């Protein structure tokens, strides 16, 4: 076996080991840090909206994303700041939501080009050097907004805002590090594919040129982009005078170092994981209260449209005789899948609002870490806590689905003259979504650790 053939075999084995390690160790951490990044940005973006520094994009929900696209970066005049940054930050929020909640993650899918797009999105605003003197135009604008939004905030709100900014800085560094690992892996995987498909069929005594490899590339590797710099690396590594050293360095870079596990393993407090997930769901009670307030205002705007004389008279008579008001029914649209038409359903808004108030009360009770409800949670069995959390996650997902449909309904049906007075709830919906994503992660963590403990038990191994 020749040196090159031997190297390809070793490289293939090293890549597969590295791939498994990345799938198990890097991808989950990348996804978690992306969730933190998105959640922190959503909090900051929501503060900008509430302060009136930017306006909610009325076309935000009409965007249908199939791939990541970094928003616009060009500069504009100062009097265009509100309009342009409103669109850009809304687009950025959409892109992050798509990345965190709908994007595929895996070494096969995350190609070099896709990794570049993710990196471009994460670096769209320079959170690490957030300054009004930044070279990045968008970063300067966001830095100004961040300074303005802090004015007049109470200490608690200021602390939460600072925490969001700190999390953006911390998660940016981690994400960039994980993307670098993925990029280096994908480069070697790409070069192996070129070797297997093209250069392996060429005489080893002949040094191929980049142009010759490119000539066969489209037919040998259809759909793959041609990277001349990586092809040049293949030529240097396989045919260059320093090829042996370069190949050894690459194999060394792909080696996975396994950390020695301690012989004694502390028992994981599984119940604590579940209770933490429940508390994260309860924390959205205040967010839900903000949504309820906005919905009530939107409902008044919608119901106070120009009414006919008969309708005004009918409502007047109902008030005189203290009759129960008619239930408010809206025919809303649910967009459950991007590639399917919306489904129309009748929603009883009157009943829905009563249920929201009940939900706010129940969630507020389970958010407290002390008190009678907290004591009851501590007394429940793990299976009961898991069932309770899964039920609340399902309920919250269903509620978010209804709220999103209502938000779109109000924006579409309120008179054009009152459209600017409509209170959007997209930032609050993102907060709710992040809450049940976090709770879902706690369910996953619990089940994984529970299964591990049961496997040890079946093997007769005692965990200390």
C-alpha positions as CSV (number, residue, x, y, z in Angstrom):
1,X,0.0,0.0,0.0
2,X,1.4,3.4,-1.0
3,X,1.9,6.3,1.5
4,X,-1.1,8.2,0.0
5,X,-3.4,5.2,0.1
6,X,-2.3,4.5,3.7
7,X,-2.9,8.1,4.6
8,X,-6.4,8.1,3.1
9,X,-7.4,5.1,5.1
10,X,-6.0,6.6,8.4
11,X,-7.7,9.9,7.5
12,X,-11.0,8.2,6.8
13,X,-10.9,6.4,10.2
14,X,-9.9,9.6,12.0
15,X,-12.7,11.6,10.4
16,X,-15.3,9.1,11.4
17,X,-14.1,9.1,15.0
18,X,-14.0,12.9,15.0
19,X,-17.5,13.1,13.4
20,X,-19.0,10.9,16.2
21,X,-17.2,13.1,18.8
22,X,-18.5,16.3,17.3
23,X,-22.1,14.9,17.0
24,X,-22.0,13.9,20.7
25,X,-20.1,16.7,22.3
26,X,-19.9,19.8,20.1
27,X,-23.3,20.0,18.4
28,X,-25.4,19.9,21.6
29,X,-23.3,22.6,23.1
30,X,-23.5,24.7,20.0
31,X,-27.3,24.4,20.0
32,X,-27.6,25.3,23.7
33,X,-25.4,28.4,23.2
34,X,-27.4,29.4,20.2
35,X,-30.5,29.2,22.3
36,X,-28.9,31.4,24.9
37,X,-27.8,33.8,22.2
38,X,-31.3,34.0,20.7
39,X,-33.1,34.4,24.1
40,X,-30.7,37.2,25.2
41,X,-31.1,39.0,21.9
42,X,-34.9,38.7,22.1
43,X,-34.9,40.3,25.6
44,X,-32.8,43.2,24.3
45,X,-34.9,43.6,21.1
46,X,-38.1,43.5,23.2
47,X,-36.7,46.4,25.3
48,X,-36.0,48.4,22.1
49,X,-39.6,47.9,21.0
50,X,-41.1,48.9,24.3
51,X,-38.9,52.0,24.4
52,X,-40.1,52.9,20.9
53,X,-36.5,53.0,19.6
54,X,-37.6,50.6,16.8
55,X,-41.0,49.7,15.4
56,X,-42.3,46.2,14.9
57,X,-42.1,45.1,11.3
58,X,-45.7,44.5,10.1
59,X,-44.4,42.0,7.4
60,X,-42.3,40.0,9.9
61,X,-44.5,36.9,9.8
62,X,-44.8,36.9,6.1
63,X,-41.2,35.9,5.7
64,X,-40.7,32.3,4.7
65,X,-37.2,31.2,5.4
66,X,-35.5,28.2,3.9
67,X,-31.8,29.2,4.5
68,X,-29.9,31.6,6.6
69,X,-29.3,35.0,5.1
70,X,-27.3,37.7,6.9
71,X,-29.3,41.0,7.0
72,X,-28.2,44.2,5.3
73,X,-25.1,46.0,6.7
74,X,-24.9,49.2,4.6
75,X,-25.0,52.5,6.3
76,X,-27.8,55.1,6.0
77,X,-28.5,58.6,7.0
78,X,-29.5,59.4,10.6
79,X,-33.1,60.3,9.8
80,X,-33.6,56.8,8.4
81,X,-32.3,55.0,11.5
82,X,-35.7,54.0,13.0
83,X,-37.1,52.7,9.7
84,X,-34.0,50.8,8.6
85,X,-33.0,49.4,12.0
86,X,-36.6,48.3,12.6
87,X,-36.4,46.2,9.5
88,X,-32.9,44.9,10.1
89,X,-33.3,44.0,13.8
90,X,-36.7,42.3,13.0
91,X,-35.0,40.4,10.2
92,X,-32.2,39.4,12.5
93,X,-34.7,38.2,15.1
94,X,-36.4,36.1,12.4
95,X,-33.1,34.6,11.2
96,X,-32.2,33.6,14.8
97,X,-35.6,32.1,15.4
98,X,-35.2,30.0,12.2
99,X,-31.6,29.0,13.1
100,X,-32.5,27.9,16.7
101,X,-35.9,26.3,16.1
102,X,-35.9,25.0,12.5
103,X,-32.4,24.6,11.3
104,X,-30.7,21.2,10.9
105,X,-27.6,20.5,12.9
106,X,-25.2,17.7,12.0
107,X,-21.8,17.3,10.4
108,X,-23.4,16.2,7.0
109,X,-25.6,19.3,6.8
110,X,-23.3,21.9,8.3
111,X,-21.1,22.5,5.2
112,X,-18.4,25.1,5.0
113,X,-20.8,27.6,3.3
114,X,-23.6,27.1,5.9
115,X,-21.1,27.5,8.8
116,X,-20.0,30.8,7.2
117,X,-23.6,32.0,7.1
118,X,-24.1,31.1,10.8
119,X,-20.8,32.8,11.7
120,X,-21.9,35.9,9.7
121,X,-25.2,36.0,11.5
122,X,-23.6,35.7,15.0
123,X,-21.1,38.4,14.1
124,X,-23.8,40.6,12.5
125,X,-23.6,42.8,15.6
126,X,-20.3,42.9,17.4
127,X,-21.5,42.2,20.9
128,X,-18.0,41.7,22.3
129,X,-17.1,45.3,21.3
130,X,-20.5,46.9,21.5
131,X,-19.6,50.6,21.2
132,X,-20.8,53.8,19.5
133,X,-17.3,54.0,18.0
134,X,-17.4,50.6,16.4
135,X,-16.4,50.2,12.7
136,X,-19.6,48.3,12.2
137,X,-22.5,50.6,11.4
138,X,-25.2,48.2,12.8
139,X,-23.1,47.8,16.0
140,X,-23.0,51.6,16.5
141,X,-26.7,51.9,16.1
142,X,-27.4,49.0,18.6
143,X,-24.9,50.5,21.1
144,X,-26.8,53.8,20.9
145,X,-30.1,52.0,21.5
146,X,-28.7,50.0,24.4
147,X,-27.5,53.2,26.1
148,X,-30.9,54.9,25.5
149,X,-33.0,52.0,26.7
150,X,-31.1,51.9,30.1
151,X,-32.3,55.5,30.9
152,X,-35.1,55.4,33.5
153,X,-35.0,51.7,34.1
154,X,-35.6,50.3,37.6
155,X,-32.6,48.4,39.1
156,X,-34.2,45.0,38.4
157,X,-34.9,45.7,34.8
158,X,-31.4,47.2,34.4
159,X,-29.9,44.1,35.9
160,X,-31.8,41.8,33.5
161,X,-30.8,43.9,30.5
162,X,-27.1,43.8,31.6
163,X,-27.4,40.0,32.0
164,X,-28.7,39.7,28.4
165,X,-25.8,41.7,27.1
166,X,-23.3,39.7,29.1
167,X,-24.9,36.4,27.8
168,X,-24.6,37.7,24.2
169,X,-20.9,38.3,24.7
170,X,-20.2,35.0,26.4
171,X,-22.3,32.9,24.0
172,X,-20.7,34.6,21.0
173,X,-17.2,33.5,22.0
174,X,-18.4,29.9,22.6
175,X,-20.3,29.7,19.3
176,X,-17.4,31.0,17.3
177,X,-15.2,28.4,18.9
178,X,-17.6,25.6,18.1
179,X,-17.9,26.8,14.5
180,X,-14.2,26.8,14.2
181,X,-14.0,23.1,15.2
182,X,-16.8,22.3,12.7
183,X,-15.0,24.3,9.9
184,X,-11.7,22.5,10.4
185,X,-13.5,19.2,10.4
186,X,-15.5,20.0,7.3
187,X,-12.4,21.0,5.4
188,X,-10.7,17.7,6.0
189,X,-13.9,15.8,5.2
190,X,-14.2,17.8,1.9
191,X,-10.6,17.1,1.0
192,X,-11.1,13.4,1.6
193,X,-14.1,13.4,-0.7
194,X,-12.0,15.0,-3.4
195,X,-9.3,12.5,-3.0
196,X,-11.7,9.5,-3.1
197,X,-13.6,10.8,-6.1
198,X,-10.9,12.4,-8.2
199,X,-7.2,12.2,-7.3
200,X,-7.3,8.5,-6.3
201,X,-7.9,7.6,-9.9
202,X,-4.9,9.7,-11.1
203,X,-1.4,8.2,-11.4
204,X,0.5,8.7,-8.1
205,X,3.6,9.6,-10.0
206,X,1.9,12.5,-11.7
207,X,1.3,15.7,-9.8
208,X,-2.2,16.9,-10.7
209,X,-2.9,20.6,-11.2
210,X,-5.8,22.5,-9.6
211,X,-7.2,23.1,-13.1
212,X,-7.1,19.4,-13.9
213,X,-9.0,18.5,-10.7
214,X,-11.5,21.3,-11.4
215,X,-12.2,19.9,-14.9
216,X,-13.4,16.6,-13.3
217,X,-15.0,18.2,-10.2
218,X,-18.6,18.8,-11.4
219,X,-19.1,15.3,-12.7
220,X,-17.3,13.6,-9.9
221,X,-18.8,15.6,-7.0
222,X,-22.1,17.0,-8.3
223,X,-23.6,19.7,-6.1
224,X,-20.4,20.4,-4.2
225,X,-18.7,23.8,-4.5
226,X,-15.2,24.0,-5.8
227,X,-12.8,25.5,-3.3
228,X,-9.4,26.2,-5.0
229,X,-7.6,26.8,-1.8
230,X,-8.6,23.4,-0.4
231,X,-7.6,21.7,-3.6
232,X,-4.2,23.4,-3.4
233,X,-3.9,22.0,0.1
234,X,-4.5,18.5,-1.2
235,X,-1.8,18.9,-3.8
236,X,0.7,20.1,-1.2
237,X,-0.1,17.4,1.3
238,X,-0.1,14.5,-1.2
239,X,2.6,15.6,-3.6
240,X,4.6,18.4,-2.0
241,X,8.1,18.0,-0.5
242,X,6.7,18.7,3.0
243,X,3.7,16.4,2.5
244,X,4.5,13.8,5.1
245,X,4.8,16.5,7.9
246,X,1.5,18.1,6.7
247,X,-0.3,14.8,6.7
248,X,0.9,13.9,10.2
249,X,-0.2,17.3,11.5
250,X,-3.7,16.8,10.1
251,X,-4.1,13.3,11.6
252,X,-2.9,14.7,14.9
253,X,-5.4,17.6,14.7
254,X,-8.2,15.1,14.3
255,X,-7.3,13.0,17.3
256,X,-10.0,12.9,19.9
257,X,-8.7,13.1,23.5
258,X,-10.9,11.2,25.9
259,X,-10.9,12.7,29.4
260,X,-10.5,10.1,32.1
261,X,-13.7,9.9,34.1
262,X,-13.6,9.8,37.9
263,X,-14.1,6.4,39.4
264,X,-16.5,8.0,41.8
265,X,-19.5,9.7,40.3
266,X,-21.7,12.0,42.3
267,X,-25.4,11.2,42.3
268,X,-27.3,13.6,40.0
269,X,-30.3,15.3,41.7
270,X,-32.8,14.2,39.1
271,X,-35.8,15.8,40.9
272,X,-34.0,19.2,40.9
273,X,-33.7,19.0,37.1
274,X,-37.4,18.6,36.8
275,X,-38.3,21.3,39.3
276,X,-36.0,23.7,37.6
277,X,-37.8,23.0,34.3
278,X,-41.2,23.7,36.0
279,X,-39.9,26.9,37.4
280,X,-38.8,28.0,34.0
281,X,-42.3,27.5,32.7
282,X,-43.8,29.4,35.6
283,X,-41.5,32.4,34.9
284,X,-43.6,33.3,31.8
285,X,-46.6,34.3,34.0
286,X,-45.4,38.0,33.8
287,X,-44.9,37.7,30.0
288,X,-48.4,36.3,29.7
289,X,-49.8,39.1,31.7
290,X,-48.2,41.6,29.3
291,X,-49.7,39.7,26.3
292,X,-53.2,39.8,28.0
293,X,-52.9,43.6,28.3
294,X,-52.0,44.0,24.7
295,X,-54.7,41.6,23.5
296,X,-57.4,43.6,25.4
297,X,-56.2,46.8,23.7
298,X,-56.3,45.2,20.3
299,X,-59.7,43.7,20.9
300,X,-61.1,47.2,21.8
301,X,-59.6,48.6,18.6
302,X,-61.2,45.9,16.5
303,X,-64.6,46.0,18.2
304,X,-64.8,49.8,18.0
305,X,-64.8,49.9,14.2
306,X,-67.7,51.8,12.6
307,X,-70.8,49.9,13.7
308,X,-74.2,50.0,12.0
309,X,-77.1,51.8,13.8
310,X,-78.8,48.5,14.4
311,X,-75.6,47.0,16.1
312,X,-75.2,50.1,18.3
313,X,-78.9,49.9,19.4
314,X,-78.6,46.2,20.1
315,X,-75.6,46.6,22.3
316,X,-77.3,49.5,24.1
317,X,-80.3,47.4,24.9
318,X,-78.1,44.6,26.2
319,X,-76.4,47.0,28.6
320,X,-79.8,48.4,29.9
321,X,-81.1,44.9,30.7
322,X,-77.8,43.7,32.1
323,X,-77.7,40.9,29.6
324,X,-74.5,38.8,29.2
325,X,-72.5,40.2,26.3
326,X,-72.2,38.0,23.2
327,X,-69.2,35.8,23.0
328,X,-66.5,37.4,20.7
329,X,-65.6,34.9,18.0
330,X,-62.7,35.3,15.6
331,X,-62.0,33.1,12.6
332,X,-58.2,32.9,12.8
333,X,-55.6,31.2,10.6
334,X,-53.1,28.7,11.8
335,X,-49.9,28.2,9.8
336,X,-48.7,24.8,11.1
337,X,-46.3,24.0,8.3
338,X,-44.4,26.3,6.0
339,X,-45.2,24.3,2.9
340,X,-48.9,23.8,3.7
341,X,-51.9,26.3,3.4
342,X,-53.2,27.9,6.6
343,X,-56.0,26.2,8.4
344,X,-59.0,28.4,9.5
345,X,-60.6,27.8,12.9
346,X,-63.1,29.7,15.1
347,X,-61.6,31.0,18.3
348,X,-63.9,32.1,21.2
349,X,-61.9,35.1,22.4
350,X,-64.1,35.8,25.4
351,X,-63.5,32.3,26.8
352,X,-59.8,32.4,25.7
353,X,-59.2,35.5,27.8
354,X,-60.7,33.9,30.9
355,X,-58.4,30.9,30.4
356,X,-55.4,33.1,30.0
357,X,-56.1,34.8,33.4
358,X,-56.3,31.3,35.0
359,X,-53.1,30.3,33.3
360,X,-51.3,33.4,34.6
361,X,-52.4,32.6,38.1
362,X,-51.3,29.0,37.9
363,X,-48.0,29.8,36.3
364,X,-47.2,32.4,38.9
365,X,-47.7,29.8,41.7
366,X,-45.3,27.3,40.2
367,X,-42.7,29.9,39.5
368,X,-42.0,30.5,43.2
369,X,-39.1,28.6,44.7
370,X,-40.6,28.8,48.2
371,X,-44.1,28.6,49.6
372,X,-46.9,26.0,49.7
373,X,-46.8,25.2,46.0
374,X,-43.1,24.8,46.0
375,X,-43.4,22.4,48.9
376,X,-46.0,20.4,47.1
377,X,-43.7,20.1,44.1
378,X,-40.9,18.8,46.3
379,X,-43.2,16.2,47.7
380,X,-44.2,14.8,44.3
381,X,-42.5,11.7,42.9
382,X,-40.2,12.1,39.9
383,X,-42.7,10.5,37.5
384,X,-45.4,12.9,38.7
385,X,-43.2,15.9,38.2
386,X,-42.2,14.7,34.7
387,X,-45.9,14.2,33.8
388,X,-46.8,17.6,35.2
389,X,-44.0,19.4,33.3
390,X,-44.8,17.6,30.0
391,X,-48.5,18.5,30.3
392,X,-47.6,22.2,31.0
393,X,-45.2,22.2,28.0
394,X,-48.0,20.9,25.7
395,X,-50.5,23.5,27.1
396,X,-48.0,26.3,26.6
397,X,-47.2,25.2,23.1
398,X,-51.0,25.2,22.3
399,X,-51.4,28.6,23.9
400,X,-48.5,30.0,21.9
401,X,-50.1,28.7,18.7
402,X,-53.4,30.4,19.5
403,X,-51.7,33.7,20.5
404,X,-49.7,33.8,17.3
405,X,-52.8,33.3,15.2
406,X,-54.6,36.0,17.2
407,X,-51.7,38.4,16.7
408,X,-51.8,37.9,13.0
409,X,-55.6,38.3,13.0
410,X,-55.6,41.6,14.8
411,X,-52.9,43.0,12.5
412,X,-54.8,41.9,9.4
413,X,-58.3,43.1,10.4
414,X,-57.9,46.3,12.4
415,X,-58.7,49.4,10.2
416,X,-55.7,50.9,8.4
417,X,-56.2,54.2,10.3
418,X,-55.7,52.3,13.6
419,X,-52.9,49.9,12.4
420,X,-50.1,51.9,14.1
421,X,-52.0,51.4,17.5
422,X,-51.9,47.6,17.3
423,X,-49.8,46.1,20.0
424,X,-47.7,43.2,18.6
425,X,-46.7,40.3,20.8
426,X,-43.9,38.6,18.9
427,X,-41.2,39.4,21.4
428,X,-43.3,38.0,24.2
429,X,-44.1,34.9,22.1
430,X,-40.3,34.3,21.7
431,X,-39.9,34.5,25.5
432,X,-42.7,31.8,25.9
433,X,-41.1,29.7,23.2
434,X,-37.7,29.9,24.9
435,X,-39.3,28.8,28.2
436,X,-40.8,25.6,26.9
437,X,-37.6,24.9,24.9
438,X,-35.6,25.1,28.1
439,X,-38.2,22.9,29.9
440,X,-38.0,20.4,27.0
441,X,-34.2,20.3,27.5
442,X,-34.7,19.6,31.2
443,X,-37.0,16.6,30.2
444,X,-34.3,15.4,27.9
445,X,-31.6,15.7,30.6
446,X,-33.7,13.9,33.1
447,X,-34.5,11.0,30.8
448,X,-30.9,10.6,29.7
449,X,-29.6,10.6,33.2
450,X,-32.3,8.3,34.4
451,X,-31.5,5.8,31.6
452,X,-27.8,6.0,32.5
453,X,-28.6,5.2,36.1
454,X,-30.8,2.3,35.2
455,X,-28.1,0.9,32.9
456,X,-25.6,1.0,35.8
457,X,-28.1,-0.7,38.0
458,X,-28.7,-3.5,35.5
459,X,-24.9,-4.0,35.3
460,X,-24.6,-4.2,39.1
461,X,-22.6,-1.0,39.3
462,X,-23.2,1.2,42.3
463,X,-23.1,4.9,41.7
464,X,-21.6,6.8,44.7
